[in-house]
Amino acid sequence: MRIARLVPSAKAQGRWLCYLEDGTILRVSESEVLNFGLYSGMELDEGGIGALTAAAGKSALREKALNLIAARPMSRRELIKKLNARGRGEKEREPGEEEETGGAAAEVADWLEGLGYLNDAEYARSLARHYSAKGYGQGKIRDELWRRGVPREYWDDAQASSRPPDEGIDAFLRRKLKCRAPDPKELKRAADALKRRGYRWDEIREGLRRYGAQVEDE
C-alpha cells in the first residue's frame, strides 16, 4: 500500500494526515512520522500499516490522557475509565464496579505514573484536604475517595492529612447559628446538617457542647 499524501493537520498541532492510496486516512503524530520515516509515495506492507496504526493509536491515547489530567487531577481508575470510554452512549459503571485493568489505557496510566503525573496517594490527600477545608467530615471524605476510585490502601493516610473535625464543626455552628442561643429545633437541624456533611454523632455532640448547648449522652 502506497502513501498517496502526507500533510500536517490544519486542526491539531503536531498531528499529520497520512492518506493511503485506498482512501484510508491515518492520523499520526510527529513521532510516527520520524520513527517510521514516513513520506509521500512510501510503500507500506500489511505489517507496516498495522504497526503504524497501533503506534498512532497509542500516541493518540497518551495525548488524550495528558489533556484529561491537565484539565483536573484524577485517580488511576478514573483515568482508565475515561480512556476506555467509547462515547456518550457507553453505559456508566458504578464507582465500586470492577474496571478493566489491562490494555492500552492501563499502559498509558503506567506511563503517567512513571512520569509522576498520576499519583493516587497524593490525589487522595488532596481530596481529603479539599473537602475538610470546605467543612466536611470523614464520612464525606470516604464517600468521595470511593466515588473517585481511589484504592482503599490510601484512605487512612489521606484522612490523616485532613483538618481536625472540631474546626469544621465549630465553623459550621457559628455560621449556622450566628453566635446566638438556639432553640432545640435549631440544634436538631444543625446536628442533622452536620451528620449529612459526614461527621459522626460523637463529634457533633462535642461540637454542640463547645458551642454551649446542653446535649444529653445517648
MOVEN-V934408 format. One line per field, one symbol per residue. phi: phi as a letter, one per 40 degrees, with the letter a starting at -180 (. if undefined). psi: psi as a letter, one per 30 degrees, with the letter a starting at -180 (. if undefined). burial: I if it has 9 or more other ideal C-beta (glycine too) atoms within 8 Angstrom, else O. A space follows every 10 residues. Layout:
# MOVEN-V934408
phi: ???
psi: ???
burial: ???
This chain:
# MOVEN-V934408
phi: .cccabbccc bbcgbbbbcc ccgcbbcbcc ccdcccgcac gccbcdcccc cccccccccc cccccccccc cacacdcccc cccccbiccc ccccdcccbc bbgccccccd cccccgcbac cccccccccc ccccgbcccc ccdcccccgc dccbcccccc cccdcccccc cccccccffb cccdcccccc ccccccchcc ccccdccccc chccbccc
psi: kkjekjkkkf ekkfkkkjjl fgfkjkjlle eeeeefhklk fkkkleeeee eeeeeeeeee eeeeeeeefe ekllleeeee eeefkglffk kkllefkklk faaeeeeeee eeeefgfjje eeeeeeeeee eefgglaeee eeeeeeeggk kfffeeeeef fllkefeeee eeeeeefhhl jlleeeeeee eeeeefggkl eeeeeeeeee fgkjkkk.
burial: IIIOOIOOIO OOOOIIIIII OOOOOIIIIO OIIOOIOIOO OIOIOOOIIO IIIOIIIIII IIIIIIOIIO OOOIIIIIII IIIIOOOOOO OOOOOOOOII OOOIIIIIIO IIIOOOOIOI IOIIIIIIIO IIOOOIIIII IIIIIIOIII OOOIIOIIIO OIOOIIOIII IIIIOOIOOO OIOOOIIOOI IOIIIOIIII IOIIIIIIIO IOOOOOOO
